[in-house]
Amino acid sequence: MVKNLEKKYNKFCINNNLEINKNQIHLIKKLKSFGNYNFKSIVSKLFLKRNYHRCFYLFGDVGVGKTMILDFFFNQIKVKKLRLHFNEFMLSFHNFVYENKNNKKNIINLFVKKLKSKASLIYFDEFQVTNIVDAMILGKLFEKVFKENISIIVTSNTKISDLYKDGLQRDQFKPFIKIMLKNSIEYELKIDEDYRKSKKNLTERFFYPLNQETNFKINKFFRTISKEKKLTKKILNIKGRKFIVNNFYEGVVKFDFSELCDQNLGSEDFIEITNICKFIALFNIPVFDNINSNQQQRFITLLDVIYEKKIPMAVTSMLNLDNFSSSGLLEKAFKRTISRLYELTSMKYN
């Protein structure tokens, strides 16, 4: 059972300097009801006549706090439990099938029995279906999961009825949708306030350390500045080399550090990339040392280009700017980069 969940959530928000949002509080109350029912004793459940739902399916836009809240809820439940990325879960299933290829008739039953021995609650973060093989087996797999009384909580950007939308052979996926709708509490989390109206709005855009609260804050920020902008994929041809920009919102662009600095890119590439950018959000700047000095050098070059073009930024980093580390050889040059990061993440943007 879940006790004092609202009070604990309020304390969690205060401790992490997060706004206490009425929509999130309403969600916490729904989760409390779900938890209290699903994790009552078996004897208690015998006296409850109504059908209950084994799955809490939470969906909504990027940056509204889905993962943060379900992480919080998951941590309050004191049962055997697993937290898995959905792709990781499906990979474990396919590996199990391969390892038990002589028992194909009962493979789903065997897999779910093994799963039940490990957990009575499973948390799937970032639930999405893109693979036709997965789409075809999910109905039978989840039907067995629910029959074994395994509870599930899910985050997704998509409501259940739109999962695998326009996917290949989607008719074979519809039984899964039917099973999920029958067994799920489906809840959409919305955040209505405009972050741009905040006093701190666009001049405090350096977020650290790398954790779920930081990720929530920058995603919330990015969601508001890209609101009403069309998402497109840009394919740049740089001297015969293709570079794909996946998160392009009419000049407001989101990159992971690895996309720009783990690849063999140089100033010429960064100039072409930044030519299409009006604002750049850069996620997951790591700790720099002698081991990743190549990535650090690319990062220095990238910041030089961005600074030259005066493109405002928002970033997430492992360390505070004042505590940035460096490889030995690049320490002097990196001081300039740190100074430029200060300016680019506090530069006004409308």
N, C-alpha and C positions, 0 to 999 in steps of 0.2 A: 504493500500500500504506500501511497505518496502522501506525506504529511507536510503541512505548512508550505506548500510549493510557491504560492504567491509571495509570501514573506521572504522565502529564500531567494526568489528571483529578484525582488526589490533590493535585497542586500547585495546580490551578485552585480546588479547594475551600478549601485553606488560604489562598490569596491573597484569596479573597472571603468568608472567615469563614463557610463553609458546613459543615454536618455531613457527614462521609463515611459514607454509608449503604450497608449491605451489599447491599440490593436494587438500588441504583443502580450499584454496582460490578459486580454480575452482569450488568446491562444493558450496561454499558460493554464487558464481555468479549464479549457477543453482537454488539454493534456492530462491534467490532474484527474478528471473524470475517467478518461481512457485508462490511465495507470491504475487507479483505484479498482476499476472493474477487472481488468485483465490480470492483475496480480493479487487478487483476493485469494483466500484459501479455497481449495476444492470444495470443502463442506459449505462455505458461504455461497458459492456459485450455485449450488443445488437449489437454493431457495429463491433464486432469481429466475423468473419465467421468461423474460423477454430475450430475444436474440441479441447478441453483442458482437461488436466488431473487433477483429484480431489485428487490423492494420490501421495506423494513423498516417494518412498520406498528406503531407504538407507541400504545397506548391506556391510559387510566386516568383516575382521578378528577381533579378540579381541584386544583392545589396540590401534586401529587406530584413535579413537576420534569421533566415530559416535554419541554417546550419548551427549558428550560435545558440539558438533556443533549443533545438533538438539535442545538441551536445549537452546543454545544461540539464535537460530532462533526463537524458540517458544516464548521466552521472548520478542522478538521484535514485534510480531504480536499483534496488539491491537484490538482483537475481543473476543467474548465469546469463551472460550476454556477450554479443559480438558486434563490433562496429566495422562495417565493410564498405568499401566502394563497390558499386554494383558490378563494374567490370571485373573487379577482383573476385567477387562471388561467382560470376559465370565462368571465369577461368578455372576456379577450383572445381566447379562441376564438370567441366570438360576434361580436366586432368583426372578426376575420379572415374569418369566413363572410360578413359583410356586405360587406367590401371585395373579396371574391373570389366574388361571387354567380354569375359566369359559369362557375365550375368546381365546381359543387355535387357532381358525381359523385366527384371526387377530393379533396374539401375536407379530409377528415381526414388523408389521406396528405400533402397539401401542408402542412398545419399542423404535423404531427409532424416532417416533414423540416426545416422552418424551426426548430422547437424543438431538434432534434438539432444544428443548426449552432451553437446558443447554449450548449448544456449536455449533459453526459453524466450529470449528477446533478441532480435536482430535489427540493427540500424543500418539502412542503406542510404548513404549520402550520394547526391547527384545521380538520381535514378533516371536513366534514359536508355532507350533500346534503339540500336542502329544496325544490329546484325540479324540477318534473316534466320540464321540457325538458332540464335537465342530466341527470336520472336516465335518460332514454331514450337519450342518446348516449354515456354514459360507457363502456359496455361496449366499443364499437368503438374509441373514442378510446384507452382504456388498452391494449387489445389491440395496437394499432399502436405505442404507446409502448414496450411491452415487446419487441415484435418488432424494433424499432430499437435494442434494447440500451441504452435509457435507464434508469438506475437511479433509484429513488424512495425517499425516506424521508418518513414521515408521522406527525404527531401527531393524535390524536382522543380524544374522551371516550367513544367508542362502538366496540365490537368490530365486525369486518367484517360478520358475519352479521346484526347489528342496524342497519346503516346504512339510512337511509330507511324505518325501521320504521313501519308503518301509513300510509306515504305513498300518494298517489294513483297507481293503476296500477302497484303495486310489482312485479307480475310482469315488467314490461318492464325492471326494474332488476336482476333476478336474474342475468342473464348477466354483469353487471359484478361482482357478488358472487363468482360462480364463478371469474372471471378473477383477481380479487384474491386469493382463497383459494389458488389454484394458484400464483401468482407471489410470494406474500408470506411473510415470517417475521412472524408475529403475536405480539406480546409485550405483556403487561399489566404495567404498573409499579404496584406497591402500596407504600404506606408504612404500617407498622403502629403505630409509636410514637404515643403520645398527647401532643401538643404542650402540653396543659394541665398536664402534670406537670413541665415544664421550670421551672427556677428563674426564668428570665426571662419566664415564660409570659405573663401578662396585664397586666403593668405596663410593658412597653416596646413600645408599639404605634404609634410614629411611624416610618414607613419612608421612607427617601430614599436616593439620588435616584431618579428614574423610570428604571429599567432592568430587565432580565430577572431579576436576582437579587432586587431589591426586590419585583417582582411575584410571584416564587416564594415568598418569605417570607410575604407577606400572604395569598396564596392558601392556603398551607399552614395558616396560622393560622385563616383563615376556614373552611376545610374541617373543622378539628377542632371549632371552637365550634358549627358548624351540623350536626355529625354526629348522625345519628339524628333530626334534625328534618325535618319534611315541607316540601318546596318547593311553594309555591303562588304564584299571581299575584293580587295585590290591585289592585282597581280602585276608586279613591276618587272620590267625586263631591263636588266642592268648589264650591258655589254654581253648579251646572250645568256646571262644567268637569271633565273626566275627567283623572285622573292615575293612570298605571299603574305599580305597583311590581312589577317582574319577578322580583327575587331576594329573596323573602320566606320565611324559614325560622322560622316560629313566633315572630316578633318579632326575630330576628336578620336584619339587612337589609344588603344590599350595593348601593351606588349609585356610579355614576361622577359626578365633579364636574359634567360637562356636563348630566347629567339634572336636577340641582337648580339649577345656577347659570347655565346658558346659556339657560334658558327664562325667560319672564316670570312668575316666581313671587315671592310676597311672604310676609310673616310669617303671614298667615292660612293660606296653603297649607302652609307649613312646620309650623305647629301641627297641622294635620290629618294631615300625613304622619308626624310624629314621635309622634303619639298611638298609632300601632300598632307603635312601635319600642322594643325593649328594649336593642338593641345596634346600632350603625351602623358599617359599614366604608365609608369614602369614598375612592375611588380617584382619582389623577391631579390633585391640586391643583397648578395651574400657577404660574408666576412672575407676580406682579401688577405692573402699571404703569398709566400713564395710558390706554393703549389698551383694556384690559379692566377698567376701573374699575367698570362696571355689574355685571360678574360678581363682582367683589370685594365690592361693596356687598351683593349677595345672599348671598354667603358670610358676611359679617359678621352679617347678619340671621339666617341659618340657625344659626350658632354660638350666637347669643344665645338662640334658642329651645331648642336642644339643651342648652345649659348650664342654662337655667332648669328643664328637666325632669331634669337630671342623668343623661343617657344616655351610658354609656361609648362610646368610639369607638376605631377603628383607622383610620389614614389612610396614604396614600402621597402624597409630595410631591416636587416638583422640588428644593426646597431644605430644608436643616435649619431647624428652628424659629428658631434663633438668627440665621439669615441671611435670614429672610423679607423679601421686597421689598413695596413698596406704591405705589399711586398717590399723588400729592402731596396731594390733598384728603382722602384717607382715612387718612393715616399715623397720626394721633393715635388715631382710633377703632380702628384695626387693632391697636394695642398691646394693647388689651383682648382682642381675638380671639385673639392669639398666647398670651396668658396663659391663656385658657380652653382652648385646644388642649392646652397642657401638662397641665392638670388632667384633661381628658376622656380623653386617651390614656394616662394613668397611673392612672386610677380603677379600683379593684378590680372585677373581673367574674368571676362563677362560673357 
